[in-house]
Amino acid sequence: MEPVLPPNRVLTVPNALSAVRLALVPVFVYALLVAHANGWAVAILMFSGASDWADGKIARLLNQSSRLGVLLDPAVDRLYMVVVPVVLALSGIVPWWFVVVLLVRDGLLAATLPLLWSRGLSALPVTYIGKAATFALMCGFPLVLLGTWDALWSRVVGACGWAFLIWGLYAYLWAFAQYAVQMTLVVRRMPKVHRASRPSTMAKVVDHG
């Protein structure tokens, strides 16, 4: 049975939200590193997190899944998970070791893609712990940024932000361990396939959320 591909549509609400999130990446960098407008940077992160959650719900509610969305939404998510911690580290808000752990983990995951493709797979299923880790990190980043204000409420919010980040980092590494186990099973139990029979990277329908 052939895999069912999502419709080849571009102009959908989820795709528009993903495009806006993508366009806001350089705005976030400018706001925090150049303009030092921490309030605007927080607003961008909060909007991006909310819209990332909303576009998956909208895609399912309005039946607006698309091939572009399958690729664009996770790509924007990965971009945020690289850019945001790096910019926060450049601003002295989070330590560099935290950023290095995140980037090394994502780099190792990216390095396994050729192995998946050689077995005829486009991706492994995202685990709940992986989703929870990303959620915790994307909640923690704006909170630690809010923690830079010189006020009591700011210190409380910042402490909450670090709680999210520490838990998110732990869950991120836990999800990586689960992924490593899955990859080991794939390599051991699934034979390599010929290039012509490998599925398209869009053959697997992935929810926006």
C-alpha positions as CSV (number, residue, x, y, z in Angstrom):
1,M,0.0,0.0,0.0
2,E,1.4,3.4,-1.0
3,P,1.8,6.0,1.7
4,V,-0.7,8.7,1.6
5,L,0.8,12.1,1.0
6,P,-0.7,15.3,2.3
7,P,-2.1,17.7,-0.3
8,N,0.4,19.9,-2.2
9,R,-0.9,23.2,-0.9
10,V,0.9,26.4,-0.1
11,L,-1.6,29.0,1.0
12,T,-2.9,27.6,4.3
13,V,-3.2,29.1,7.7
14,P,-0.6,26.7,9.3
15,N,1.9,27.5,6.6
16,A,1.3,31.2,7.0
17,L,2.0,30.9,10.8
18,S,5.2,29.0,10.1
19,A,6.3,31.6,7.6
20,V,5.7,34.4,10.1
21,R,7.7,32.5,12.7
22,L,10.5,32.1,10.2
23,A,10.4,35.8,9.4
24,L,10.6,36.7,13.1
25,V,13.9,34.9,13.6
26,P,16.1,37.8,12.4
27,V,13.9,40.2,14.1
28,F,14.5,38.4,17.4
29,V,18.2,38.4,16.8
30,Y,18.2,42.2,16.1
31,A,15.9,42.9,19.1
32,L,18.1,41.2,21.6
33,L,21.6,41.7,20.3
34,V,21.4,45.1,18.6
35,A,18.4,47.0,19.9
36,H,18.6,45.4,23.4
37,A,14.8,45.4,23.3
38,N,14.3,42.5,25.7
39,G,10.5,43.1,25.9
40,W,10.1,42.7,22.1
41,A,12.4,39.6,22.2
42,V,10.1,38.0,24.8
43,A,7.0,38.9,22.8
44,I,8.5,37.2,19.7
45,L,9.3,34.0,21.7
46,M,5.9,33.9,23.2
47,F,4.2,34.4,19.9
48,S,6.3,31.8,18.2
49,G,5.6,29.3,20.9
50,A,1.9,29.9,20.8
51,S,1.7,29.8,17.0
52,D,3.7,26.6,16.9
53,W,1.1,25.0,19.1
54,A,-1.8,26.5,17.2
55,D,-0.7,25.6,13.7
56,G,-0.9,21.9,14.4
57,K,-4.4,22.3,15.9
58,I,-5.5,24.4,13.0
59,A,-4.1,21.9,10.5
60,R,-6.2,19.2,12.0
61,L,-9.3,21.2,12.6
62,L,-9.5,22.8,9.1
63,N,-7.9,19.8,7.3
64,Q,-5.1,22.0,6.1
65,S,-2.2,19.6,6.3
66,S,0.2,20.1,3.4
67,R,3.5,18.8,2.0
68,L,5.1,22.2,2.6
69,G,3.9,22.2,6.2
70,V,5.4,18.8,6.8
71,L,8.8,20.2,5.9
72,L,8.5,23.8,7.0
73,D,7.1,23.5,10.5
74,P,9.8,21.2,11.9
75,A,12.5,23.1,10.0
76,V,11.4,26.3,11.7
77,D,11.3,24.5,15.1
78,R,14.9,23.3,14.6
79,L,16.0,26.8,13.6
80,Y,14.5,28.3,16.8
81,M,16.1,25.6,18.9
82,V,19.5,26.7,17.4
83,V,19.2,30.4,17.1
84,V,17.4,31.2,20.5
85,P,19.9,29.5,22.8
86,V,22.9,30.9,20.9
87,V,21.6,34.4,21.0
88,L,20.8,34.1,24.7
89,A,24.3,32.9,25.3
90,L,25.8,35.8,23.3
91,S,23.7,38.1,25.6
92,G,25.1,36.4,28.7
93,I,21.7,35.1,29.8
94,V,22.4,31.3,29.5
95,P,25.8,29.6,29.8
96,W,27.5,28.3,26.7
97,W,27.8,24.8,28.1
98,F,24.0,24.6,28.0
99,V,24.0,25.7,24.3
100,V,26.7,23.2,23.4
101,V,24.8,20.3,24.9
102,L,21.7,21.2,22.9
103,L,23.6,21.6,19.7
104,V,25.7,18.5,20.0
105,R,22.5,16.5,20.7
106,D,20.8,17.9,17.6
107,G,23.9,17.4,15.6
108,L,24.1,13.7,16.5
109,L,20.5,13.2,15.6
110,A,21.1,14.8,12.2
111,A,24.1,12.5,11.6
112,T,21.7,9.5,11.9
113,L,19.5,10.6,9.0
114,P,21.6,8.8,6.3
115,L,21.2,5.5,8.3
116,L,17.5,6.0,8.3
117,W,17.3,6.7,4.6
118,S,19.4,3.6,3.9
119,R,16.7,1.6,5.6
120,G,13.9,3.2,3.6
121,L,12.8,5.5,6.4
122,S,12.3,9.2,6.4
123,A,12.1,9.7,10.2
124,L,11.5,7.9,13.4
125,P,8.3,8.8,15.3
126,V,8.6,11.7,17.8
127,T,8.3,10.5,21.4
128,Y,6.1,12.2,24.0
129,I,9.2,12.9,26.1
130,G,10.8,14.6,23.1
131,K,7.7,16.8,22.6
132,A,7.6,17.6,26.3
133,A,11.3,18.5,26.3
134,T,10.9,21.0,23.4
135,F,7.8,22.5,25.1
136,A,9.8,22.9,28.4
137,L,12.7,24.6,26.6
138,M,10.5,26.9,24.6
139,C,8.7,27.9,27.8
140,G,11.9,28.4,29.7
141,F,13.7,30.6,27.1
142,P,11.3,33.6,27.4
143,L,11.0,33.2,31.1
144,V,14.7,33.4,31.7
145,L,14.7,36.4,29.4
146,L,12.0,38.0,31.6
147,G,14.3,37.2,34.5
148,T,16.8,39.9,33.4
149,W,14.7,42.8,34.7
150,D,15.7,44.3,38.0
151,A,12.6,43.5,40.1
152,L,11.5,40.8,42.5
153,W,8.9,39.4,40.1
154,S,11.6,39.1,37.5
155,R,13.8,37.0,39.7
156,V,10.9,34.7,40.5
157,V,10.0,34.4,36.9
158,G,13.6,33.8,36.0
159,A,13.9,31.0,38.6
160,C,10.8,29.4,37.1
161,G,12.4,29.7,33.6
162,W,15.5,27.9,34.8
163,A,13.4,25.1,36.3
164,F,11.8,24.7,32.8
165,L,15.2,24.8,31.1
166,I,16.9,22.3,33.4
167,W,13.9,19.9,33.2
168,G,13.8,20.4,29.4
169,L,17.5,19.7,29.0
170,Y,17.2,16.5,31.0
171,A,14.1,15.4,29.0
172,Y,16.0,16.4,25.8
173,L,18.8,14.0,26.6
174,W,16.3,11.3,27.7
175,A,14.6,11.6,24.4
176,F,18.0,11.3,22.7
177,A,18.6,8.0,24.6
178,Q,15.3,6.7,23.4
179,Y,16.1,7.7,19.9
180,A,19.5,5.9,20.1
181,V,17.8,2.7,21.2
182,Q,15.3,3.0,18.3
183,M,18.2,3.6,15.8
184,T,20.1,0.6,17.1
185,L,17.1,-1.6,16.5
186,V,16.5,-0.2,13.0
187,V,20.2,-0.8,12.0
188,R,20.2,-4.4,13.4
189,R,16.8,-5.5,12.2
190,M,16.1,-3.7,9.0
191,P,18.0,-4.5,5.8
192,K,19.3,-1.7,3.5
193,V,17.1,-0.9,0.6
194,H,17.9,0.1,-3.0
195,R,17.9,3.9,-3.7
196,A,15.0,3.6,-6.1
197,S,12.8,2.1,-3.5
198,R,13.5,4.6,-0.7
199,P,10.5,6.7,0.3
200,S,10.3,10.4,-0.3
201,T,11.1,12.5,2.7
202,M,7.5,13.7,2.5
203,A,6.0,10.2,2.4
204,K,5.3,10.2,6.1
205,V,2.6,12.5,7.2
206,V,3.7,14.5,10.3
207,D,1.4,16.7,12.3
208,H,2.4,20.3,12.6
209,G,2.3,20.1,16.4
